[in-house]
Amino acid sequence: MIWLLVKYFVTAALVVLISEIARRSDKLGALIASLPLVTLLTLFWLHFEQQADQKIVNHAWYTFWYVVPTLPMFLLFPYLYPRLGFWLTLVASIAITILCFLGWARLIRPLGIDLL
């Protein structure tokens, strides 16, 4: 139980730290947020908990394929925000990401990569 609390604390502290840095510096906050810190933490936790090597490798492999369809949202969010406001832009971004993900999964399935 203590280990789980440590994982929650470290992970949450990282998110809070990044948001505080972003409050002070747009560019530095975005740079740090763009790093795959959550993925690196997950890989670390999986390794530290002695998960099978293949599980760790699979996590990194699938993370790459899941990141690609999220990228259009980062381009559309700044465009939509001044026009729709925060909440509608957030909903639109989620919808766009879901549509991009479904299209991406369908597009790469013939390559033998099954995301669904």
N, C-alpha and C positions, 0 to 999 in steps of 0.2 A: 504493500500500500504506500509506503514512504517513497519507493522508487517512482511510482506513478505520480505522486505529488511533485517530486523533483522534476520529472519530465514536463508536467503542466507548468510549473513555475518558470523553468528555463525557457520554454517555448513562448509563453505569454510575455515574459520579460523582454524577449527579443522583439516581439511585435510592438510592444509599448515603446521600446527604445527607438525603433525605426520610425514610428509615428511622431515621436518627440523630435527626432532629427529632421523629419520632413516639415514639421511646423516652423523650424528655424531656417531651413535651406531646402528649397524646392529641388534643386539639382542633386545635392548630396543625398537627400531622402529618397529620391527616385533611383539614384544609382545603387544605394544599399538595398532598396526594395526589389530592384531588378535582379539582384543576385539570387541564386537559388538556395537561399538560406534555409527555408523550410525543408526542401528536399535534402540538403546536406544534413540537417538535424535528423531527419527521418532515417537517412542512411546510417548515420552515427548511432541512433537508438537501436536500429535493427542489428547492427554489428555488435554493439555493446551487449545486447540481449542474446547474442549468439544464435541469431537466426541463420538459416541455411544460406550459403553463398548464392545459390540460384535465386532465392527470394530477394536478396539485396540487388542482384543484377537485374532481375525482372522489374523491380521498382524503378531503377534508373532508366531502363529501356522504355517502359510505358509512360514515365513522366515526360520524356521527350515528345512522344507522340500526342500526349494530352495537352502539352503547352502550345503546340502549333496553332490549334483552332482558337486559342484565347487571344492571340495577337491582334486580330482586327478590332477587338473591343478597345484596346489601348489607343488605336487611331481614331475610332469613332467617338469615344467618350469626350475628348476635348471639343470636338465639333458639335456634339449634341447638347452638352451641358449649358452653354449660354442660350440655346434655343428652347430647351425643354425644362430646365431646372434640374436640381440634383436627383430627386426621386424618380421622375420619369426617365431620366437618362440612365439611372441605375437599373431600372426595370428593362429598358431597351437594351442595355448592355448585356444583361443576363440572357434576354431572348436572342440577341445576336450571337452570343457565345454558344448557346444551345444549338441554334441552327448551323453555325459553323462547325460545331463538333459533329453533329449528325451527318453533314455533308462530307466532312473530313473522314469520318469512320467509313462511310460508303466508298469514298474515293480510294482509300488505301487498303480496303479489304482484299481486292484482287492481288495485292502484293503479299498476302498471307499475314497481314497484321490485323488482328481482330480486337477492336476496342470496345465492342458492346457485348 
